[in-house]
Amino acid sequence: MKPAARNKKGRGAFCNLPLLLLIGAIQFLVIYSPTLDRYMAMLTTGKPGFPSLLLDGRRGFKLVEDEIIPEPRVSCDFDDPRSDVCELDGAIRIRGSTSEVFVVAPSRAAAANVTAGATNATASWRMQPYTRKGEARVMRGIRELTVRVVAADEAPACTVRHDVPAVVYSNGGYCGNYYHDFNDNIIPLFVTARHHGGEVQLLVAQKQRWWFDKYREIVDGLTNYDAVDLDAEAAGEVRCFRRATVGLRSHKDLSIDPRRAPRNVSMVDFKRFLMWRYSLPREHAIRTDDEPGRRPRLLVVTRRSRRRFVNLPEIVALAEEVGFDVTTSDVMSAPSKKKPGGAGADGDEGHARMAEASALVNSFDAMVAVHGSGLTNLVFLPMNAVVVQVVPLGRMEGLAMDEYGVPPRDMNMRYLQYNITAEESTLSERYPRGHPVLLDPMPIHKQSWSLVKDVYLGQQDVRLNVRRFRPYLQKAIELLR
């Protein structure tokens, strides 16, 4: 059996002078005291599970670990609509090569008394540790883990022991979509692991190495150890823990319910966590009454594909007229070439983009964007900033509010929602005035989400009526006073 890998941040071997002196004294007594020898021999014949000190040719001693198998505790939530989560305490063994998690009981009788809860009374159950539980299409591609309750004599032997708890989850699914990276992975991982203060081992199925490179500032803030790729584990490798969480806790879109989170962490805590990890300087947006003469800064998020602002110059002119300093950007473009030898020089493009994007967004006081993944960047805005979401045609108002309307409020920001009319959608140029696509989107919603995505998210751009949009920008200015 081998110990777990050292802390990835390079903490050296433990060096405590008083403890080293004590160990030296014990070794001296072991070698020269027959009385202590007899006592040590008695310990070696003690009850199973008692750590034994064995003489090793009278040259010292070594610790032989006979693991104490406690009564396991299992608490699972299979009723949550977003994800299944199991909290496991006791002797937990995880074999990545077979996608199995073993909950070890001291005896077969004890194992028979352990269940996953009232809705699952079996000795084994399967889990897909990903936070889109209700979406059959994406869940078909998520690795399945089997959790088994077994007696000690049926459990595989440990090959690696960890003295920190484990969090087991999948990095698959919609991985690579900016919104889903935060919504399905990062925020649930923050909720599930943050309270461990870094002393937690991530075990990741379907691990995407590039993803961990791109978001390493965030991951390194949640764990002091390199994430284990379960799919790359050698056959027979069994990692042993005293506690494990299988699955990630997910409460709502791009947000946290502090009433259900360990230590009541909130989205404000998450925002401050991001500020710490990316060294963002601004915690609060401007208050123009406190800084007369200074104009608030507005970021208009542009898009490279559909749902673009087709009259962007008009929108910029309006915002400047209202009182903003305006910048347009799609935010996640490749790092600027204005900084030779800077963040992107090491070739880690994804990581460099995140560093530049977070710093860019944090410098603004307000953001305007059409519904889409670009709005995810609101997590980097300072508190008290204003988010204006432009909702495209297609009865998307409820979805827009859930995904990008609630999160700003949960992060102590202000939110305005502008719902466009049919005349402001380029769909009015593709379909005749009386077409159901323009007049009644609900039948399309009833047919399938794929059709909604194709028509309303994939075929339209936005031409804002600047006269109608003006009051929203004026309100944003007022909220920054």
Salt bridges, closest charged atoms under 4 A:
ASP37 OD2 - ARG58 NH1 2.88
GLU65 OE1 - ARG161 NE 3.27
GLU67 OE1 - ARG93 NH2 2.65
GLU67 OE1 - ARG161 NH1 3.54
GLU67 OE2 - ARG242 NH1 3.82
ASP80 OD2 - ARG260 NH2 2.51
ASP84 OD1 - LYS133 NZ 2.69
GLU87 OE2 - ARG249 NH2 3.22
ASP89 OD1 - ARG243 NE 3.03
GLU100 OE1 - ARG95 NH2 2.68
GLU100 OE2 - ARG148 NE 2.57
GLU135 OE2 - ARG132 NH2 2.56
GLU144 OE1 - ARG126 NH1 3.54
ASP153 OD2 - ARG108 NH2 3.60
GLU154 OE2 - ARG108 NE 3.98
ASP184 OD1 - ARG132 NH1 3.20
ASP184 OD2 - HIS180 ND1 2.84
GLU199 OE2 - ARG11 NH1 3.43
GLU217 OE1 - ARG277 NH2 3.60
GLU217 OE2 - HIS351 NE2 3.22
ASP220 OD1 - LYS8 NZ 2.57
ASP231 OD1 - ARG143 NH1 2.43
GLU233 OE2 - ARG239 NE 2.63
GLU237 OE2 - LYS2 NZ 3.25
ASP253 OD1 - ARG82 NH2 3.14
ASP257 OD1 - ARG259 NE 3.01
GLU283 OE2 - ARG272 NE 2.89
GLU291 OE1 - ARG294 NH1 2.66
GLU321 OE2 - ARG470 NH2 2.92
ASP325 OD1 - ARG295 NE 3.13
ASP330 OD2 - ARG304 NE 3.03
ASP348 OD2 - ARG216 NH1 2.33
GLU349 OE2 - ARG353 NH2 2.43
ASP365 OD1 - ARG282 NH2 2.53
GLU403 OE1 - HIS371 NE2 3.51
ASP410 OD2 - LYS252 NZ 2.99
GLU424 OE1 - ARG468 NH1 2.78
GLU429 OE2 - ARG463 NH1 2.85
ASP461 OD2 - ARG306 NH1 3.03
ASP461 OD2 - ARG308 NH2 3.14
